Amino acid sequence: MLKRGQNSAVGNSDIPLANDVIEKGGHAINPRGELYTCENIKERLNMRDFMDTLRGSGIHTNGAAPQNPRDIQTFANQLDRFLAQIKNYTGASA
């Protein structure tokens, strides 16, 4: 279980889990490289719930596009930036 203030990070596409992690002071990055924050996670969660409601009512929503090399690179770049920030914040050495 995460504790508030931990330098914990998860990489996932589970938006409700990302929301829980952020509420506990952690950090979350989706597989396409978007860093979820307190400022954007509620919007993503609302959109996820809206799309789930549409699917539940029988509307076909197509889902997310397959991950491509650009997404992978964006994720790697975001993870590198995050790790550098943590390193600078904690004073950890390489």
C-alpha positions in Angstrom: 0.0 0.0 0.0 1.3 3.4 -0.9 1.8 6.0 1.8 1.3 9.7 1.2 4.6 11.4 0.2 6.3 8.3 -1.2 8.2 8.6 -4.4 6.2 5.8 -5.9 5.2 5.6 -9.5 3.1 3.2 -11.6 2.9 2.9 -15.3 -0.6 1.6 -16.3 -3.7 2.2 -18.4 -6.0 1.5 -15.4 -7.4 5.0 -14.8 -9.2 4.2 -11.5 -5.9 2.7 -10.2 -4.0 5.8 -11.3 -6.5 8.0 -9.5 -6.0 5.9 -6.3 -2.2 6.2 -6.6 -2.3 10.0 -7.1 -4.8 10.4 -4.2 -2.2 8.6 -2.0 0.6 10.9 -3.1 2.1 8.7 -5.8 2.6 9.3 -9.5 1.1 7.5 -12.6 2.1 7.4 -16.2 0.0 5.8 -18.9 1.5 3.6 -21.6 1.4 6.4 -24.1 3.5 8.7 -21.9 0.9 10.9 -20.3 1.8 11.8 -16.7 -1.4 11.8 -14.7 -1.6 14.6 -12.2 -4.1 16.0 -9.7 -5.0 18.5 -12.3 -5.9 16.0 -15.1 -6.8 12.6 -13.5 -10.4 13.6 -12.7 -11.1 14.6 -16.3 -9.6 11.3 -17.5 -11.6 9.4 -15.0 -14.8 11.2 -16.0 -14.2 10.4 -19.7 -13.4 6.8 -18.9 -16.7 6.5 -16.9 -18.6 8.2 -19.8 -17.2 5.8 -22.4 -18.0 2.9 -20.1 -21.6 4.1 -19.9 -21.8 4.4 -23.7 -20.5 0.8 -24.1 -23.0 -0.4 -21.4 -25.8 1.1 -23.4 -24.7 -0.8 -26.5 -22.8 2.0 -28.4 -19.6 0.7 -30.0 -16.8 3.0 -29.1 -13.8 1.3 -30.9 -11.5 1.5 -27.9 -8.0 2.9 -27.9 -5.7 2.7 -30.9 -2.9 0.2 -30.8 0.3 1.4 -29.2 2.9 2.5 -31.7 6.6 3.2 -31.6 6.0 6.9 -31.0 3.9 6.1 -27.9 6.7 3.9 -26.6 9.2 6.6 -27.1 7.0 9.2 -25.4 6.5 6.9 -22.5 10.3 6.3 -22.2 10.9 10.1 -22.4 8.3 10.8 -19.7 9.7 8.1 -17.4 13.2 9.5 -17.9 12.0 13.0 -16.9 10.2 11.7 -13.9 13.2 9.7 -12.7 15.4 12.7 -13.1 13.0 14.8 -11.1 13.0 12.2 -8.3 16.7 12.0 -8.4 17.1 15.7 -8.1 14.5 15.9 -5.4 15.9 13.2 -3.2 19.6 14.0 -4.0 20.2 10.4 -5.0 23.4 9.7 -6.9 23.6 7.8 -10.2 
